[in-house]
Amino acid sequence: MQNKTLDKKTRNLILLLFMIGVFMGSLDTGIIGPVLPSIEQSFHLTSRESSWIFTLFVIFFMIGSPIMAKFSDFYGRKKIFILDVMLFGLGSFLIAASINIELIFLGRIIQGLGCGALFPIAGAFIADEFPLDGRGKALGILGSVFGISAMGGPLLGAALIPFGWNWCFTINIPISIFLIIFAYYILPELEDKRKLKIDYLGIIILSLLAVFLAYGLNQIDSSNFISSLLSLNVAPFLILFIVLIPIFLKIEKRAEESIVPIHMLKNKDIAIACIETLCYGIIYSSVIFIPSLVIISMGLNDQYASLMLVPILGSNTVVAPILGKILDSAGSRKIMAIGTLMLAFGLIAIAIYPNNFILFLIAGCLIGIGMVTIIGAPLRYIVLSEAKPQERGAGQAIVNMLSSAGQLIGGALIGGIIASFSGILGYSVSLILAAVVAFVAFLFTLKLKSRDEQIETMKSNQ
């Protein structure tokens, strides 16, 4: 799948294509927040029912990531990228034109399947076609899209809701059409000569794992965390999830072409990257509660409390391309070690001094920088460096899956902690827990390869 003849202009156009695609997919995650109340009102839903609009997307995002990424390793990045964008556009159309909640659910399922592999395909293509000394910069630029979309999603949703919540999804349709045409003309046609033997049993077990985990965690009542955790609505599904994990691992080890390349976890750096992304999911789940903390600690209203996320998201957006630029010379280990420590200090500062405005802003910047190191270009750089060319898409998909799983687990855990304590204390305890997780992530970064070792690995995997 190698083709090193692409000129700089073509590579830049391809990077622009992927930026728009990743932006569209990640924007839709942020835009759903302000849209949910309007959908609840339109279809007379309870908050529990409407939560499935988010949960179904996450389930099929987790399923779609490894499947589509695996297909891209065999059938070419171009074909599968176009297929993913088509699915995302189709899902958006079904939601925008929905006359009942069932169509919205179907649309979110299709969106999740299409969205899951957009970033893995983009990252794998960068490793395939960009020179060694330019990969970090490209991944950094691509990673900055997440910070921009995190801020832009809620803002765009709030701006479009007065015209009808449907427009928040209709906007994806022309973007999808543009991306399909753009990709058709600009992406090279590269295809692996190997024949893919689809791991049907692995896909079925993976789907069950995603469904059991997401459903079980979705049914947890944060206000009665322990009792709901042991209830029939939760416990059986989480037990089934745990029981299926070793079965899935055994099936994937035996599969000729496993849908999730379990053997890659034998690689120390990839295993550490997986631990880091699980840590990120838990930390992210605590950070999204910061506006709620601000409302209590500083007495701000909802609108101003949300603005307190700007230092986190703004520093994330600004720093991501800078980190990418220095990544090629510094390596992942140094950047991630410094970043995870900054993240831990930022979380502790807000937990201890939640009503200090100036310290809050400084800590927010530390958190933003730390979060982009733990899930952004440095982590993706590790996977792309260690993975063989024919497994780069699948390797990136593992990161996607574990990040989503971490967020689901973290969301339930953090929600339970906050509900178990009164007032500010619950938020402070959750942030301290997140800081402990960040410090654990720091300790694991110390085991990563040095910059020189990482470069040697990249050269050997060309």
Secondary structure, DSSP 8 states (H G I E B T S, - for coil): -------HHHHHHHHHHHHHHHHHHHHHHHHHHHHHHHHHHHHT--HHHHHHHHHHHHHHHHHHHHHHHHHHHHH-HHHHHHHHHHHHHHHHHHHHT-SSHHHHHHHHHHHHHHHTTHHHHHHHHHHHHS-GGGHHHHHHHHHHHHHHHHHHHHHHHHHHGGG-TTHHHHTHHHHHHHHHHHHHHHS-----SS-----HHHHHHHHHHHHHHHHHHHT--GGGHHHHHTSTTTHHHHHHHHHHHHHHHHHHHH-TT-SS-GGGGGSHHHHHHHHHHHHHHHHHHHHTTHHHHHHHHH---HHHHHHTTHHHHHHHHHHHHHHHHHHHHH-HHHHHHHHHHHHHHHHHHHHH-TT-HHHHHHHHHHHHHHHHHHHSHHHHHHHHHHS-GGGHHHHHHHHHHHHHHHHHHHHHHHHHHHHHS-THHHHHHHHHHHHHHHHHHHHHHTTS--HHHHHHHHHHT-
